[in-house]
């Protein structure tokens, strides 16, 4: 199934949390923090301003982004766990 976000929404695939600490300890699943990095899968056309102009999103497909810990709506599409965010929930682009 193909999903096209509307407005200023962004569809992302959350990247897995690291399973090992820097010192080499393996973390069990319940000790991992919720990951806050994701790869952008699809981007909407942008937010419409009060004067009717479309503000183009700064992110694009295949960007790696950082987002707020409790942001977005979780979706399951074709057995893939995805997250739908507003562009305002995106904190930055990695790299």
C-alpha positions as CSV (number, residue, x, y, z in Angstrom):
1,X,0.0,0.0,0.0
2,X,1.3,3.5,-0.8
3,X,0.6,6.3,1.6
4,X,0.9,10.0,0.7
5,X,1.0,12.4,3.7
6,X,-1.2,15.4,3.6
7,X,-0.2,19.0,4.4
8,X,2.9,19.3,6.6
9,X,2.9,15.7,7.7
10,X,5.9,13.4,7.2
11,X,5.8,9.5,7.1
12,X,8.9,8.0,8.7
13,X,10.4,4.6,9.5
14,X,11.8,4.6,13.0
15,X,15.4,3.3,13.2
16,X,16.1,0.6,15.7
17,X,17.7,1.5,19.1
18,X,21.2,0.3,19.7
19,X,21.4,-3.1,21.4
20,X,24.8,-2.5,22.9
21,X,26.3,0.2,25.1
22,X,29.6,1.9,24.3
23,X,31.3,-0.3,26.9
24,X,30.0,-3.4,25.2
25,X,27.0,-4.4,27.5
26,X,24.1,-5.9,25.7
27,X,20.7,-4.3,26.6
28,X,17.5,-6.3,27.0
29,X,14.5,-5.1,25.0
30,X,12.8,-3.6,28.0
31,X,15.8,-1.5,28.9
32,X,16.1,0.2,25.5
33,X,15.0,3.7,25.2
34,X,12.4,4.5,22.5
35,X,14.5,5.5,19.4
36,X,14.3,9.1,18.3
37,X,15.9,8.8,14.8
38,X,14.0,7.9,11.7
39,X,14.3,7.7,7.9
40,X,11.8,9.9,5.9
41,X,9.7,7.7,3.7
42,X,7.3,10.3,2.3
43,X,6.6,14.0,2.7
44,X,3.4,16.0,2.2
45,X,3.2,19.2,0.1
46,X,3.6,21.5,3.0
47,X,1.7,23.8,5.4
48,X,-0.6,26.5,4.0
49,X,0.0,29.9,5.5
50,X,-2.7,32.4,6.4
51,X,-2.2,34.2,3.1
52,X,-2.8,31.0,1.2
53,X,0.8,30.2,0.2
54,X,2.2,26.7,0.6
55,X,5.3,26.6,2.8
56,X,7.5,23.8,1.4
57,X,8.8,21.3,4.0
58,X,12.5,21.4,4.8
59,X,12.9,17.6,4.9
60,X,12.9,15.3,1.9
61,X,12.6,11.6,1.3
62,X,15.6,9.5,2.6
63,X,16.7,12.2,5.2
64,X,17.5,10.9,8.6
65,X,15.7,13.0,11.2
66,X,15.5,13.5,15.0
67,X,12.1,13.8,16.5
68,X,10.5,14.3,19.9
69,X,10.2,11.2,22.2
70,X,6.4,11.1,22.3
71,X,5.7,12.6,18.9
72,X,3.5,11.3,16.1
73,X,1.0,8.6,15.4
74,X,2.2,5.0,15.1
75,X,0.9,3.1,11.9
76,X,1.3,-0.4,10.6
77,X,1.4,-0.5,6.8
78,X,2.3,-3.8,5.0
79,X,3.8,-5.2,8.1
80,X,6.1,-2.2,8.5
81,X,5.9,-0.1,11.7
82,X,5.8,3.6,10.6
83,X,5.3,6.9,12.3
84,X,3.3,9.9,11.0
85,X,4.7,13.2,12.3
86,X,4.0,16.9,11.7
87,X,7.0,18.8,10.4
88,X,6.8,20.8,13.7
89,X,7.6,17.6,15.6
90,X,10.9,17.2,13.8
91,X,13.9,18.6,15.8
92,X,16.6,18.3,13.1
93,X,18.1,16.5,10.2
94,X,21.1,14.2,10.9
95,X,24.3,14.6,8.8
